[in-house]
Structures are given as C-alpha cells and as structure tokens.
Amino acid sequence: MIKEIKIKTDYIKLDQLLKYASIVQTGGHAKNIIKNGQVKVNGEIMLQRGKKIKKGDKVEVIGGSTLVVK
C-alpha cells in the first residue's frame, strides 16, 4: 500500500515520519524496526533513525507500507 505523506517543513526525521504516518505507535517501536533493518529509504536499507527525509523521498517498511513524502 502506498501512502502520500505531506510535510510542511523542509524535512522530517525517519523515526518521526513513521509515527506521523501511524506506521508505529511509539518512538521505541520506530527505533527497533529501523535498527533491525526493516526500513528502506529510496531503495536502501536505512539504520539511522535520525535520517532526514525530504520531499520526494520514498520510505518502505519491509512487509508493510510504502510512504511517499510530498
């Protein structure tokens, strides 16, 4: 499932995006799925929870949703 997420700032941190998009309930859960290599940013596995996600980036949760940031 692809979801478009609109942000009003220049960027949003990866863990905050996962919470904002209701992929996870807590920051701790976001930290765990990122640390376990379950999140890709623009096709590459991302292990940095503070990664700045900008408009046009594509975030994929393996086995779950794909987010396109607008």
DSSP file (Angstrom, degrees, kcal/mol; ACC not computed):
  #  RESIDUE AA STRUCTURE BP1 BP2  ACC     N-H-->O    O-->H-N    N-H-->O    O-->H-N    TCO  KAPPA ALPHA  PHI   PSI    X-CA   Y-CA   Z-CA
    1    1 A M              0   0    0      0, 0.0    65,-2.8     0, 0.0     2,-0.5   0.000 360.0 360.0 360.0 130.2    0.0    0.0    0.0
    2    2 A I  E     -a   66   0A   0     63,-0.2     2,-0.4    65,-0.1    65,-0.2  -0.883 360.0-171.8-104.4 128.0    1.4    3.4   -1.0
    3    3 A K  E     -a   67   0A   0     63,-3.0    65,-2.6    -2,-0.5     2,-0.5  -0.965  17.4-139.0-119.3 134.3    0.5    6.4    1.2
    4    4 A E  E     -a   68   0A   0     -2,-0.4     2,-0.5    63,-0.2    65,-0.2  -0.807  18.6-164.5 -89.5 129.2    1.3   10.0    0.4
    5    5 A I  E     -a   69   0A   0     63,-2.8    65,-3.2    -2,-0.5     2,-0.5  -0.966   5.0-152.8-116.9 122.1    2.5   12.0    3.4
    6    6 A K        -     0   0    0     -2,-0.5     2,-0.3    64,-0.2    63,-0.1  -0.811  11.4-170.6 -97.4 131.1    2.6   15.7    3.2
    7    7 A I        -     0   0    0     -2,-0.5     5,-0.1     2,-0.1    48,-0.0  -0.902  19.0-156.0-117.8 151.0    5.0   17.7    5.3
    8    8 A K  S    S+     0   0    0     -2,-0.3     2,-0.2     3,-0.1    -1,-0.1   0.477  75.1  67.2-102.5  -5.1    5.1   21.4    5.9
    9    9 A T  S    S-     0   0    0      2,-0.1    -2,-0.1     1,-0.1     3,-0.1  -0.515  96.1-101.5-107.0 177.7    8.8   21.6    6.8
   10   10 A D  S    S-     0   0    0     -2,-0.2    45,-0.6     1,-0.2     2,-0.3   0.822  98.6  -6.9 -69.6 -30.6   11.9   21.0    4.7
   11   11 A Y  E     -E   54   0B   0     43,-0.2     2,-0.3     2,-0.0    43,-0.2  -0.965  55.3-148.3-155.7 168.2   12.4   17.6    6.2
   12   12 A I  E     -E   53   0B   0     41,-2.0    41,-3.0    -2,-0.3     2,-0.1  -0.988  33.3-108.8-140.3 142.3   11.2   15.2    8.9
   13   13 A K  E  >  -E   52   0B   0     -2,-0.3     4,-2.5    39,-0.2     3,-0.2  -0.431  30.2-116.8 -72.9 148.8   13.3   12.6   10.7
   14   14 A L  H  > S+     0   0    0     37,-1.9     4,-2.1     1,-0.2    36,-0.2   0.885 113.2  47.7 -54.5 -47.5   12.7    9.0    9.8
   15   15 A D  H  > S+     0   0    0     34,-2.3     4,-1.4     1,-0.2    -1,-0.2   0.880 112.9  49.7 -65.6 -35.2   11.5    7.9   13.2
   16   16 A Q  H  > S+     0   0    0     33,-0.3     4,-3.0    -3,-0.2    -1,-0.2   0.869 107.8  54.5 -68.6 -36.5    9.2   10.9   13.4
   17   17 A L  H  X S+     0   0    0     -4,-2.5     4,-2.5     2,-0.2     6,-0.2   0.914 104.9  53.0 -62.5 -43.2    7.8   10.1   10.0
   18   18 A L  H  <>S+     0   0    0     -4,-2.1     5,-2.5     1,-0.2     6,-1.4   0.880 114.1  42.7 -62.4 -37.1    6.9    6.5   11.0
   19   19 A K  H ><5S+     0   0    0     -4,-1.4     3,-1.7     3,-0.2    -2,-0.2   0.925 112.9  52.3 -71.8 -45.4    5.0    7.9   13.9
   20   20 A Y  H 3<5S+     0   0    0     -4,-3.0    -2,-0.2     1,-0.3    -1,-0.2   0.851 110.8  47.8 -58.8 -37.2    3.4   10.7   11.9
   21   21 A A  T 3<5S-     0   0    0     -4,-2.5    -1,-0.3    -5,-0.2    -2,-0.2   0.384 114.0-119.0 -86.9   3.9    2.2    8.2    9.3
   22   22 A S  T < 5S+     0   0    0     -3,-1.7    -3,-0.2     2,-0.2    -2,-0.1   0.784  76.9 128.4  62.2  30.2    0.8    5.9   12.0
   23   23 A I  S   <S+     0   0    0     -5,-2.5     2,-0.3    -6,-0.2    -4,-0.2   0.848  79.2  20.6 -77.7 -37.2    3.1    3.1   11.0
   24   24 A V        -     0   0    0     -6,-1.4    -2,-0.2     1,-0.1    -1,-0.2  -0.888  67.0-143.0-127.3 159.8    4.3    2.7   14.6
   25   25 A Q  S    S+     0   0    0     -2,-0.3     2,-0.3     1,-0.1    -1,-0.1   0.810  81.3  27.9 -89.1 -34.9    2.7    3.8   17.9
   26   26 A T  S  > S-     0   0    0      1,-0.1     4,-1.9     0, 0.0     5,-0.1  -0.839  72.9-118.7-130.7 161.9    5.8    4.8   19.7
   27   27 A G  H  > S+     0   0    0     -2,-0.3     4,-2.6     1,-0.2     5,-0.1   0.833 114.7  58.6 -65.4 -32.6    9.3    6.1   19.1
   28   28 A G  H  > S+     0   0    0      2,-0.2     4,-2.0     1,-0.2    -1,-0.2   0.897 105.6  47.6 -63.7 -41.1   10.7    3.0   20.7
   29   29 A H  H  > S+     0   0    0      2,-0.2     4,-2.3     1,-0.2     5,-0.2   0.904 111.6  51.0 -66.6 -40.8    8.9    0.8   18.2
   30   30 A A  H  X S+     0   0    0     -4,-1.9     4,-2.2     1,-0.2     5,-0.2   0.933 109.0  51.5 -59.8 -46.0   10.2    3.0   15.4
   31   31 A K  H  X S+     0   0    0     -4,-2.6     4,-2.7     1,-0.2    -1,-0.2   0.906 110.3  49.7 -57.2 -43.9   13.8    2.7   16.7
   32   32 A N  H  X S+     0   0    0     -4,-2.0     4,-2.1     2,-0.2    -1,-0.2   0.924 111.1  45.4 -65.9 -46.3   13.5   -1.1   16.8
   33   33 A I  H  <>S+     0   0    0     -4,-2.3     5,-2.5     2,-0.2     6,-0.3   0.862 116.2  47.3 -70.3 -30.9   12.3   -1.6   13.3
   34   34 A I  H ><5S+     0   0    0     -4,-2.2     3,-1.8    -5,-0.2     5,-0.3   0.946 112.6  48.6 -68.9 -47.5   14.9    0.8   11.9
   35   35 A K  H 3<5S+     0   0    0     -4,-2.7    -2,-0.2     1,-0.3    -1,-0.2   0.826 107.9  56.3 -60.9 -32.9   17.7   -0.8   13.9
   36   36 A N  T 3<5S-     0   0    0     -4,-2.1    -1,-0.3    -5,-0.2    -2,-0.2   0.369 117.5-111.7 -84.0   5.7   16.5   -4.2   12.7
   37   37 A G  T < 5S+     0   0    0     -3,-1.8    -3,-0.2     9,-0.2    -2,-0.1   0.777  78.3 129.5  75.4  27.1   16.9   -3.2    9.0
   38   38 A Q      < +     0   0    0     -5,-2.5    24,-2.9    -6,-0.2     2,-0.4   0.343  54.3  74.1 -95.9   6.6   13.2   -3.3    8.3
   39   39 A V  E     -B   61   0A   0      7,-0.3     7,-2.8    -5,-0.3     2,-0.4  -0.976  58.8-166.3-126.2 131.7   13.0    0.2    6.7
   40   40 A K  E     -BC  60  45A   0     20,-3.1    20,-2.8    -2,-0.4     2,-0.5  -0.922   5.6-159.3-113.3 141.4   14.3    1.3    3.3
   41   41 A V  E >  S-BC  59  44A   0      3,-3.0     3,-1.7    -2,-0.4    18,-0.2  -0.983  82.3 -17.2-118.5 119.6   14.8    4.9    2.2
   42   42 A N  T 3  S-     0   0    0     16,-3.5    -1,-0.1    -2,-0.5    17,-0.1   0.870 132.3 -49.1  51.5  41.0   14.9    5.3   -1.6
   43   43 A G  T 3  S+     0   0    0     15,-0.3     2,-0.4     1,-0.2    -1,-0.3   0.366 118.3 104.1  87.8  -4.6   15.5    1.6   -2.0
   44   44 A E  E <  S-C   41   0A   0     -3,-1.7    -3,-3.0     0, 0.0    -1,-0.2  -0.921  77.9-109.9-115.0 136.2   18.4    1.3    0.5
   45   45 A I  E     -C   40   0A   0     -2,-0.4     2,-0.5    -5,-0.3    -5,-0.3  -0.413  36.3-154.0 -60.7 130.9   18.1   -0.2    4.0
   46   46 A M        +     0   0    0     -7,-2.8    -7,-0.3    -2,-0.1    -9,-0.2  -0.946  24.9 174.6-116.7 125.3   18.4    2.7    6.5
   47   47 A L        +     0   0    0     -2,-0.5     2,-0.7   -10,-0.1    -1,-0.1   0.371  56.7  94.8-106.9   1.1   19.7    2.1   10.0
   48   48 A Q    >   -     0   0    0      1,-0.1     3,-1.3   -14,-0.1   -34,-0.2  -0.846  52.8-168.2 -98.5 112.8   19.8    5.8   11.1
   49   49 A R  T 3  S+     0   0    0     -2,-0.7   -34,-2.3     1,-0.3   -33,-0.3   0.755  88.2  55.6 -72.4 -21.2   16.6    6.8   12.9
   50   50 A G  T 3  S+     0   0    0    -36,-0.2    -1,-0.3   -37,-0.2    -2,-0.0   0.312  75.5 138.7 -91.3   8.6   17.5   10.5   12.6
   51   51 A K    <   -     0   0    0     -3,-1.3   -37,-1.9     1,-0.1     2,-0.6  -0.303  58.8-119.7 -55.6 130.8   17.9   10.4    8.9
   52   52 A K  E     -E   13   0B   0    -39,-0.2     2,-0.5   -38,-0.1   -39,-0.2  -0.649  25.7-158.0 -78.7 120.2   16.4   13.5    7.3
   53   53 A I  E     -E   12   0B   0    -41,-3.0   -41,-2.0    -2,-0.6     2,-0.2  -0.877  13.8-168.9-101.3 125.8   13.6   12.6    5.0
   54   54 A K  E >   -E   11   0B   0     -2,-0.5     3,-2.2   -43,-0.2    15,-0.2  -0.640  35.8 -71.0-112.6 167.8   12.8   15.2    2.4
   55   55 A K  T 3  S+     0   0    0    -45,-0.6    15,-0.2     1,-0.3    -1,-0.1  -0.333 121.2  30.1 -57.4 134.2   10.0   15.8   -0.1
   56   56 A G  T 3  S+     0   0    0     13,-3.5    -1,-0.3     1,-0.4    14,-0.1   0.193  89.8 127.7  97.9 -14.9   10.3   13.3   -2.9
   57   57 A D    <   -     0   0    0     -3,-2.2    12,-2.4    12,-0.1     2,-0.5  -0.425  50.4-143.3 -74.6 151.1   11.8   10.6   -0.7
   58   58 A K  E     - D   0  68A   0     10,-0.2   -16,-3.5    -2,-0.1     2,-0.5  -0.973  13.1-167.8-118.3 124.2   10.3    7.1   -0.7
   59   59 A V  E     -BD  41  67A   0      8,-3.0     8,-4.0    -2,-0.5     2,-0.5  -0.956   4.1-169.6-116.5 126.2   10.2    5.2    2.6
   60   60 A E  E     -BD  40  66A   0    -20,-2.8   -20,-3.1    -2,-0.5     2,-0.7  -0.962  14.4-153.3-120.5 128.1    9.3    1.5    2.6
   61   61 A V  E >   -B   39   0A   0      4,-3.0     3,-2.6    -2,-0.5   -22,-0.2  -0.899  36.1-115.2 -95.6 118.4    8.6   -0.6    5.6
   62   62 A I  T 3  S+     0   0    0    -24,-2.9     3,-0.1    -2,-0.7     4,-0.0  -0.319 100.3   9.1 -60.2 125.8    9.5   -4.2    4.7
   63   63 A G  T 3  S+     0   0    0      1,-0.3    -1,-0.3    -2,-0.1     2,-0.1   0.587 131.9  53.2  79.5  11.6    6.4   -6.3    4.7
   64   64 A G  S <  S-     0   0    0     -3,-2.6    -1,-0.3     1,-0.3     2,-0.1  -0.342  93.2 -15.4-143.8-136.9    4.3   -3.2    5.2
   65   65 A S        -     0   0    0     -3,-0.1    -4,-3.0    -2,-0.1     2,-0.4  -0.334  40.9-141.8 -83.9 158.8    3.5    0.3    3.8
   66   66 A T  E     -aD   2  60A   0    -65,-2.8   -63,-3.0    -6,-0.2     2,-0.4  -0.988  18.8-158.5-116.1 130.0    5.4    2.5    1.3
   67   67 A L  E     -aD   3  59A   0     -8,-4.0    -8,-3.0    -2,-0.4     2,-0.5  -0.918   7.7-163.8-112.4 133.7    5.4    6.2    2.1
   68   68 A V  E     -aD   4  58A   0    -65,-2.6   -63,-2.8    -2,-0.4     2,-0.5  -0.978  18.6-141.0-113.8 122.0    6.0    8.9   -0.5
   69   69 A V  E      a    5   0A   0    -12,-2.4   -13,-3.5    -2,-0.5   -63,-0.2  -0.708 360.0 360.0 -89.8 127.8    6.8   12.3    1.1
   70   70 A K              0   0    0    -65,-3.2   -64,-0.2    -2,-0.5    -1,-0.1   0.336 360.0 360.0-116.3 360.0    5.3   15.3   -0.6
